Amino acid sequence: MTFTDAKQRFSNRVSDYVRSRPSYPPELLSLLRTECSLSPSHVVADVGSGTGLLARLFLDNGNRVFGIEPNDGMRSAGEEFLAAYPAFTSVAASAEATSLAPHSVDFVAAGQAFHWFEPAPTRAEFLRILKPGGTVVVVWQDLRVHGAPFSAAYEELLSRFGTDYARVRAAYPEPERIRGFYAGGTFHARELANSQSFDWDGLCGRISSSSFAPTPDQPDFAPMMVELRSLFDTCQVAGQVRIEYVVKVYFGSLDGISR
């Protein structure tokens, strides 16, 4: 996998992503207001904005939001999803070269796309577009595997059948990687909870939205779906299963200047 490939990995999964990926919990806004003094007057760059899930949270807070997304299909889905928000501007660009003006935003936010960014040029670009003392927020929704039997079993299934699951997971923004990204600045970490409930069709869409899930033309697809059906039947309650997430929130400055 190259980073160029990463920008196109979801091109054939847009519809499943739109209908199956979790939104961000509203508690995230409360946390950012308290910890980062987020206010409606702040301008936000949502980098790797995808289908618009994180951008919508800031737009509902009254913020001006630039959505930076290199994938045509994902960007189009985000534009459709956020069409009712005049404060949203969609930008065809990447984390490494956003095309935004220098020192033009108060916050840079990145959600699930963060692990696809090239760290060094992305960090330099964030410093370029942020106002002095600006805030970088990284929000990552990971499967909760402790005390959540279905989520743990679902993660184990992904690890066995995912085409490059181990390689992708190794790039997830764990604390040591985040510490390197904020090096020279300061950051803090908090955790929130989130969950989704699915019927069988919804669960099929959820697994298909993952870039490492086999597609129907690949040999591991059929056995994966057989095991997924067995897992669903074992764990379902009233025709629904629940995926639980740990929402990891990192926030701070890259320049060491406090807002």
C-alpha positions as CSV (number, residue, x, y, z in Angstrom):
1,M,0.0,0.0,0.0
2,T,1.3,3.4,-0.9
3,F,-0.1,6.7,0.3
4,T,-1.2,7.4,-3.2
5,D,-3.2,4.2,-3.2
6,A,-4.7,5.2,0.2
7,K,-6.4,8.3,-1.4
8,Q,-8.4,5.9,-3.6
9,R,-9.0,2.9,-1.3
10,F,-12.6,3.9,-0.6
11,S,-13.6,4.7,-4.2
12,N,-15.7,1.4,-4.5
13,R,-17.1,1.6,-0.9
14,V,-18.6,5.1,-0.8
15,S,-22.3,4.0,-0.5
16,D,-21.5,1.5,2.3
17,Y,-19.4,4.1,4.1
18,V,-22.2,6.7,3.9
19,R,-24.9,4.3,5.3
20,S,-22.8,2.3,7.8
21,R,-20.0,4.4,9.4
22,P,-20.6,5.8,12.9
23,S,-21.3,9.5,13.5
24,Y,-19.2,11.3,16.1
25,P,-20.8,11.5,19.6
26,P,-22.1,15.0,20.6
27,E,-20.0,14.8,23.7
28,L,-17.1,15.6,21.5
29,L,-18.3,19.2,21.0
30,S,-18.7,19.6,24.8
31,L,-15.1,18.4,25.3
32,L,-13.7,20.7,22.7
33,R,-15.6,23.7,24.1
34,T,-14.3,23.0,27.6
35,E,-10.7,21.9,26.8
36,C,-10.0,23.9,23.6
37,S,-12.3,26.9,24.0
38,L,-14.0,26.0,20.7
39,S,-16.5,28.7,19.8
40,P,-18.7,29.3,16.7
41,S,-16.4,32.0,15.5
42,H,-13.6,29.6,14.9
43,V,-12.7,28.5,11.4
44,V,-12.1,24.8,11.0
45,A,-10.3,22.7,8.4
46,D,-11.6,19.1,8.5
47,V,-8.8,17.3,6.7
48,G,-9.7,14.0,5.1
49,S,-13.4,15.1,5.5
50,G,-14.7,12.1,3.6
51,T,-18.5,11.9,3.7
52,G,-18.8,14.8,6.1
53,L,-19.5,13.1,9.5
54,L,-17.0,15.1,11.5
55,A,-17.6,18.3,9.5
56,R,-21.3,18.2,10.4
57,L,-20.5,18.3,14.1
58,F,-18.6,21.6,13.7
59,L,-21.2,23.0,11.3
60,D,-23.9,22.3,13.9
61,N,-21.8,24.3,16.3
62,G,-21.9,27.3,14.0
63,N,-18.3,27.0,12.6
64,R,-17.1,27.8,9.1
65,V,-15.7,24.5,7.8
66,F,-13.4,23.7,4.9
67,G,-13.6,20.0,4.1
68,I,-10.4,18.8,2.5
69,E,-10.9,15.5,0.6
70,P,-8.8,14.0,-2.2
71,N,-11.1,11.1,-3.2
72,D,-13.7,12.2,-5.7
73,G,-16.4,9.8,-4.6
74,M,-16.1,10.5,-0.9
75,R,-16.0,14.2,-1.5
76,S,-19.1,14.1,-3.7
77,A,-20.9,12.2,-1.0
78,G,-19.8,14.8,1.6
79,E,-21.0,17.6,-0.6
80,E,-24.4,16.0,-0.9
81,F,-24.6,15.2,2.8
82,L,-23.7,18.8,3.8
83,A,-25.6,20.6,1.0
84,A,-27.9,22.4,3.6
85,Y,-24.9,24.0,5.3
86,P,-23.8,27.3,3.6
87,A,-20.8,27.5,5.9
88,F,-19.3,24.4,4.4
89,T,-16.7,24.6,1.6
90,S,-15.6,21.5,-0.2
91,V,-12.0,21.4,-1.3
92,A,-10.4,18.9,-3.6
93,A,-7.0,18.6,-2.0
94,S,-5.0,16.4,0.4
95,A,-3.6,16.6,4.0
96,E,-0.2,17.2,2.6
97,A,-1.3,20.1,0.4
98,T,-4.6,21.5,1.5
99,S,-4.5,24.6,-0.8
100,L,-5.7,26.8,2.1
101,A,-4.2,30.2,2.7
102,P,-1.4,30.5,5.3
103,H,-2.6,31.1,8.9
104,S,-6.2,30.9,7.8
105,V,-7.8,28.5,10.3
106,D,-8.2,28.2,14.0
107,F,-8.7,24.5,14.2
108,V,-7.5,21.6,12.1
109,A,-9.5,18.4,12.7
110,A,-8.9,14.9,11.4
111,G,-11.1,11.9,11.9
112,Q,-10.7,8.3,10.6
113,A,-8.6,9.4,7.7
114,F,-5.7,10.5,9.9
115,H,-3.7,7.3,9.5
116,W,-3.6,7.6,5.8
117,F,-1.7,10.9,6.0
118,E,2.1,11.2,5.4
119,P,3.1,12.5,8.8
120,A,6.0,14.9,8.1
121,P,4.5,16.9,5.2
122,T,1.1,16.8,6.9
123,R,2.5,18.3,10.1
124,A,4.2,21.0,8.1
125,E,1.0,21.8,6.2
126,F,-1.0,22.0,9.4
127,L,1.5,24.5,10.8
128,R,1.3,26.5,7.6
129,I,-2.5,26.9,7.6
130,L,-3.0,27.2,11.3
131,K,-3.1,30.6,13.1
132,P,-0.4,30.9,15.8
133,G,-1.6,28.9,18.8
134,G,-4.2,27.0,16.6
135,T,-5.4,23.7,17.7
136,V,-5.1,20.3,16.0
137,V,-7.8,17.7,16.9
138,V,-7.5,14.1,16.0
139,V,-10.5,11.9,16.6
140,W,-10.3,8.2,16.2
141,Q,-13.1,5.6,16.7
142,D,-11.6,2.2,17.5
143,L,-13.5,-1.0,18.3
144,R,-14.0,-1.6,22.0
145,V,-12.6,-5.1,22.6
146,H,-12.6,-5.2,26.4
147,G,-16.0,-5.9,27.9
148,A,-17.8,-5.9,24.5
149,P,-18.0,-9.5,23.3
150,F,-19.5,-8.8,19.9
151,S,-17.1,-6.0,19.1
152,A,-14.2,-8.2,20.1
153,A,-15.3,-11.1,17.9
154,Y,-16.0,-8.7,15.0
155,E,-12.4,-7.3,15.3
156,E,-11.0,-10.9,15.4
157,L,-12.9,-11.7,12.2
158,L,-11.5,-8.6,10.5
159,S,-8.0,-9.6,11.6
160,R,-8.4,-13.1,10.0
161,F,-10.1,-12.1,6.7
162,G,-8.9,-8.5,6.1
163,T,-6.7,-8.2,3.1
164,D,-4.1,-6.1,4.8
165,Y,-5.7,-5.5,8.2
166,A,-2.5,-5.9,10.3
167,R,-0.7,-3.4,8.1
168,V,-3.5,-0.8,8.2
169,R,-3.9,-1.3,12.0
170,A,-0.2,-0.7,12.6
171,A,-0.7,2.8,11.2
172,Y,-3.6,3.7,13.6
173,P,-3.0,6.8,15.7
174,E,-1.9,5.2,19.0
175,P,-0.3,7.5,21.6
176,E,3.3,6.9,20.6
177,R,2.5,7.9,17.0
178,I,0.5,10.9,18.1
179,R,3.3,12.0,20.4
180,G,5.6,12.1,17.4
181,F,3.1,14.1,15.4
182,Y,2.7,16.8,18.1
183,A,6.5,16.8,18.8
184,G,7.6,20.3,19.7
185,G,4.1,21.2,20.8
186,T,1.7,19.9,23.4
187,F,-1.2,17.5,23.3
188,H,-3.8,15.9,25.6
189,A,-5.8,12.7,25.3
190,R,-9.4,11.9,26.3
191,E,-11.7,9.0,25.6
192,L,-15.5,9.0,24.9
193,A,-17.9,6.1,24.1
194,N,-19.9,5.5,21.0
195,S,-21.9,2.6,19.5
196,Q,-24.0,1.5,16.6
197,S,-26.8,-1.1,16.3
198,F,-27.3,-3.1,13.1
199,D,-29.6,-5.6,11.6
200,W,-28.1,-8.2,9.3
201,D,-28.2,-6.0,6.2
202,G,-26.7,-3.1,8.1
203,L,-23.9,-5.2,9.5
204,C,-23.1,-6.4,5.9
205,G,-22.8,-2.8,4.9
206,R,-20.6,-2.0,7.9
207,I,-18.0,-4.6,7.1
208,S,-18.1,-3.8,3.4
209,S,-17.2,-0.2,4.2
210,S,-13.8,-1.2,5.5
211,S,-11.0,-0.7,3.0
212,F,-9.4,-4.0,4.0
213,A,-12.5,-6.2,3.8
214,P,-12.5,-8.6,0.9
215,T,-14.8,-7.7,-2.0
216,P,-17.2,-10.2,-3.5
217,D,-14.8,-11.1,-6.3
218,Q,-12.1,-12.2,-3.8
219,P,-11.9,-15.8,-2.4
220,D,-12.0,-14.8,1.2
221,F,-15.3,-12.9,0.8
222,A,-17.7,-15.9,1.0
223,P,-16.1,-17.6,4.0
224,M,-15.9,-14.2,5.8
225,M,-19.6,-13.7,5.3
226,V,-20.5,-17.2,6.5
227,E,-18.6,-16.5,9.7
228,L,-20.1,-13.0,10.0
229,R,-23.6,-14.6,9.7
230,S,-22.8,-17.1,12.4
231,L,-21.5,-14.3,14.7
232,F,-24.7,-12.3,14.0
233,D,-27.0,-15.2,14.7
234,T,-25.2,-16.0,18.0
235,C,-25.1,-12.5,19.3
236,Q,-28.3,-10.8,18.0
237,V,-31.0,-9.6,20.3
238,A,-34.3,-8.9,18.6
239,G,-32.5,-9.0,15.3
240,Q,-29.9,-6.4,16.2
241,V,-26.2,-6.5,17.2
242,R,-24.3,-3.6,18.8
243,I,-20.8,-2.5,17.8
244,E,-19.1,-0.5,20.6
245,Y,-16.3,2.0,20.1
246,V,-13.7,3.8,22.1
247,V,-13.5,7.4,20.8
248,K,-9.9,8.5,21.2
249,V,-9.6,12.3,21.2
250,Y,-6.2,14.0,20.9
251,F,-5.9,17.8,21.0
252,G,-3.2,20.4,21.3
253,S,-0.8,22.7,19.5
254,L,2.0,21.9,17.1
255,D,3.8,25.2,17.7
256,G,3.9,25.1,21.6
257,I,1.8,28.4,21.7
258,S,-1.3,28.3,23.9
259,R,-4.5,29.8,22.6
